[in-house]
Amino acid sequence: MIDPRRCICLWSGPRNVSTALLYAFGERADFEAVDEPLYAHYLRVSGAEHPGHDVVLSAMDRDGPRVIEEVMLAPLEKPYRFIKSMAHHLVELDWAFLDRMTNVLLTRDPREVLPTLSVQIPEPRLRDAGYAVQVDLLRREQARGVDPLVLDARLLLEDPAGVLASLCERLGIPFLPEMLNWEAGPKPYDGVWAPYWYHNVHKSTGFMPYRPKTEPLDPDLQPLLERCRPLYEELLAHAIR
């Protein structure tokens, strides 16, 4: 069985700079990087319509339990594995496998998430934003006596080196400066959905400076924002600073 300290899984919401964080760990020679292995499982069981829906379903294994055992918890090829996954992909699965890895939550102010999410997914629902599942994950970690590892996108972008150094310390690994930069363009471990979702991160060579959203919020998104806000605040209270 893999040492849980060596298999690190990021449970993010969408539009949370999660791919940039995947790239940061992908720059480390001691880590293998895995991109959203449960995506096809989620699309199959949820019926959600996402950009690249048919491409994902045809290219990936749709059997969630098998993906967990054969991809996420497979024997390590390097000393560590970093898995970027979406929290809302955890549907119709036995969560017991979470005890066999180290879980990190990545969240972001819903006021900044919802406008960009609605571009890709018109009329997004609470499940699409991921906050409710992230809070369930947070409380599950607490219930089993684990101090939750939570990152906030704004805090990460304001001080990438500081937040990543603190995260690495909590993970029991050294922080490496190469985590802060990467070459522009696609990565070999990108998911097949990259052409639909990764336009901006493929232009980047590191964590972009934080810039607050200033455009008015679509009034149609206001009810969802009000549902997401208290969930986000519960997560933010635990964020690494």
Buried (B, 14 or more C-beta within 10 A) or exposed (E): EBEBEBBBBBBBBBBBBBBBBBBBBBBBEEBBBBBBBBBBBBBBBBEBEBEBBEBBBEEBEBEBEEBBEEBBBBEBEEEBBBBBBBBBBBBEBEEEBBEBBBBBBBBBBBBBBBBEBBEBBEEBEBBBBBBBBBBBBBEBBEEEEBEBBBBBBBBBBBBBEBBBBBBBEEBEBEBBEEBBBBEEEEBEBBBBBBBBBBEEBBEBEBBBEBEEEEEEBEEEBEEBBEBBBEBBEBBBEBBBE
